[in-house]
Amino acid sequence: MRKRTISVAALLAGAAVAAIVGCAGAAPSLAAGSDLASPDKKEIAMQLVSSAENSSLDWKAQYAYLEDIGDGRGYTGGIIGFTSGTHDMLELVQYYASVEPGNPLEPFIPALTDVDGSDSHAGLGAPFEAAWASAADDPAFTAAQDHERDRVYFDPAVNQAKADGLGALGQFIYYDAIVMHGPGSQELAFGGIRTTALQRATPPSQGGDETEYLDAFLDARKAAMLAEEAHSETGRVDTEQRKFLREGNLDLHTPLQWSVYGADDTYEID
């Protein structure tokens, strides 16, 4: 699983951005079928991310996923790659404890707090791995993962994209970027990537051309990926998102065909 760079400050900044977007007034009117938050489109978004993160369309199988992939962020786990070193795994387990007290992961909150910001496994290790596997069978834990995915990543990305006048493809492009790079305004975070794109093109909400703006955003996204070794494989931009853009599929209509890691790594949604 490829993983974003994110910090406590970035998470707080992302929450602030979400609040600003929510208070900025109604987003521009979008055509029917252009809402990534609709059930059918959201399912497509989850499958697209899973194809890049896990080389599988079965995103629901990833609730139980947990490993250290050696990227300096400690454990990576769950449906969008929460990590023990970047605060969002701690927030996930804290939220899970708030809705399901006494769950198998609750005893590890102190250890997750201690290792936050590092790649350490201190106080975690095999017992934590076993507890995560056990929790993955609990509907409250899978619901907690859904909740934190939406709160921190999906909802802010989709709301910002709608405010920028983007259809379902643009909303997905924003979501995939925030999953990998995290919220926040740093140069290599989602906010920094969007700022770079806005310097190069005008979004539809300001009278710009949607395809030209998304091209600029993907250029900025690819540059951010290449700036970090852990993110330097750019297939999810080049042969997935850019492919849909070149096809003019701004509403992310099916059928969809794409590849991520070369010609042997192809996917299709009918």
N, C-alpha and C positions, 0 to 999 in steps of 0.2 A: 504494500500500500504506500503510495506517495503521500507526503505529509506537508502541510502548510507551516509557515513560521507565524507564531502568534504569541502574544504576551498578555499579562494581566491588563496593562495599559491599553493594549489594542482591543481587548474585549470590552473594556469600559468605553473606549472611543467608539467602538461599533454600536454599543447600546445608545450612545449619544446621537450618532448618525441616524439610527432607527427612529429615535424620538423626534429629531428634526424633520425627517422625511414625513413622519406621521402627522406633524403639525403644519406642514407646508401647504396644505390645501389639497383638493382633489387632483389626482394624476390625470394627464390627458386621456381622453376617451380612446379606448383601444377596441379593435374589431373583435367580434365574437370569436372564440377559439384562440385568443391571444393571451390568455391568463394562465401562467405556469402553475398557479395555485389550484386550478381546477383538478379534480381527482385524476383524470386521464393524463393530463399534461404533467402533473407532479410525478406520476408513476414513471413516465418517460424520463424525466429528469433524474430520478433515482437510478434508473437503469443505465443511463449515459454515464453518470459519475462512477457507478460500480464497474463499468467496463474499463475505465481508466485506472481506478484505484485497486480493483481486485481481479481484473481480467475475467469478469463474469457479469451477466445481467441479473443474477439472482442476488439482489442487494439485501434481501431479508435474511439471507444466510450469514450476513456479516455482523449481526448482533453479537455473536459469540466470538468474533475474531479478536485476537489479542496476541501481539508479539512485539519484540524490540527489533526494528528493522535496521538498526545501526546508523540512524541519521542524527544522533545527538539529542533526541527528544524523548528518550526513555521508551516506555511502552506506548504502542499505538493500538487502538482498539475500537470496535464498534462500527456503526454504519457509515460514518464519515471520518473515521480516524481521529477520535479524541486521543490526546496524548498526556502522559503523566508529567511531562516536562513543560507543558505550555498552558497549564491552568484549566483547560476546558474539561479534561478528565476529572479533575477535582470537583469542578462545578457540577458535572454530571452525577457523580457519586453523592455529593451533598444533596442534590435535588432528589435523587432516588431515595435517600434516607428520609427526606421530608415527607414523601408520599408513602413509603413502605419502611417504617422504623423496624430495626432488628434484622434487616436484610443481610445477606452474606458479605457485602462489600462495605457496609458501614464501619466495621472495626478498622478499616484501612484508611479512613479519612485523615487521622494524624500523620500517617506515613506519606500519604499523597500530598499533604500540606508541606511536609518537610522536604520532599524531593522536587516540588514545583520549581520550575526554572532550571532544572538539571536533567541529566540522563541517568541519574542514580536509581537503583532498584532497592535501596535500603528500606527495610521494613515491608517489602513487597514480595518479590520472588515467587516461588512455587505456591505458597499458600494464597497469594493474591490471584495468581493465574487460575487456581482451582475455584476460588470464590467467584471470579468473573464467569467461568464456564457454568457454574451452578446458577448464577443470577440470570444468565442468558435464557434459561428456561422459565423465568418469571415474567409474565405479561407486564407487570409493573415496571420492570427494568427495560423491556423493549419500548414501552410507552415513554419512559423517561428519556431514552435515547432520541426518540422522535421529537419529544418536547424541546430538548436542548438543541437538536439540529435546526428546528424551526426558529427557535428564539434567537439563537446566536448567528445563524448562517442564512437559512432559506428566506425567512420573512424579511430581514433587512435588505437582502440582495434583490428580491423580487419587488419590494416596495420602491427601492431606489431606481430600479430599471423602469418601472411604471412611471415614476416621476420624470424620468428622462425620455418618456414617450416610446419605449421599446416594446416590441411584441414578444411572443413566447421565446423565440430564439435568443433575443437579447437578454431576456430575463434569465434564461438558462446560462448564457455566457457569463453574466454577473455572478450567478450562484456558483458555478464551477470555479470561478476565480476566487471567491471568498472562502470556499472550502479549502483550496490549496494554500492561499496566501494569507488568509485571516482578515478580519476587519481592521480598521484603523487607518490612519493617514500617512503612515510611513511610506517611503518611496516604493518598497517592494510589497506592501500590503495592498488590499483591494482599493482603499481610498487613494493611495498614491498612483496606482495604475489608472484609475478613473481620471485623476487630475491630469496625468500625462495625455490621456486620450482627449480630454476637453481642450487641451492646448493645441491639438492638431486637427480637430474636427468639431462640428456643431451637432449636438444631439437633436432628435426630432422635436423634442419639447420646446426647442428654441428655433425651430424652422429648418433644421438641418436634414440631410439625407440619412436615413437609417442605415443603409448598407455602408456608406462612407464612414459613418461614425463607428459602427461595429468593426470595420476594418482597422480603424485607428486604435480601438480598444484592444483588439487581438494583437496588433503590433506591439503595443505597450505591455500586454500580458506576456507575450513570448519573450520580450526583452527581460522582463522580471524573472521568468523561469530560467533563462540562460544565465542569469546572474548568480544562481545558486545551484551547486552541483546536484543536490538532491532532487531538484526540479527540472533538470536540463533536458529530459526527454519531452519533446514538445508535440508528440503525435495527437494529443487530445485537442490541441489548437489547429495543427496543420491538416490532419486527415479526418477530423471529426467536425469541429465547430466551423472552421473555414470552409469545409466542403459544403455544409448546409447553407452557409452564407452565399457561396458561389452558385448554388442551386436556386437561390432566391426564396428559400424556405423560411421566411421570417416568422411564420406562425408555428413552426416545428410540427408540421403535419406528417403523419405516417403515410406510406412506409418510409423508414429511415434505414440507410445502409452506411456503414463507416468502418474505419479501422483505427487502431490506436498505436500499436507497437509493431507496425509493418504489415505486409500483405497477408501473413499467416495469422494475424490477430484481427479478424473481421467479425462484425456483428450486424444484426438486422432486427428491426422491430416492424412488424406488419401493421 
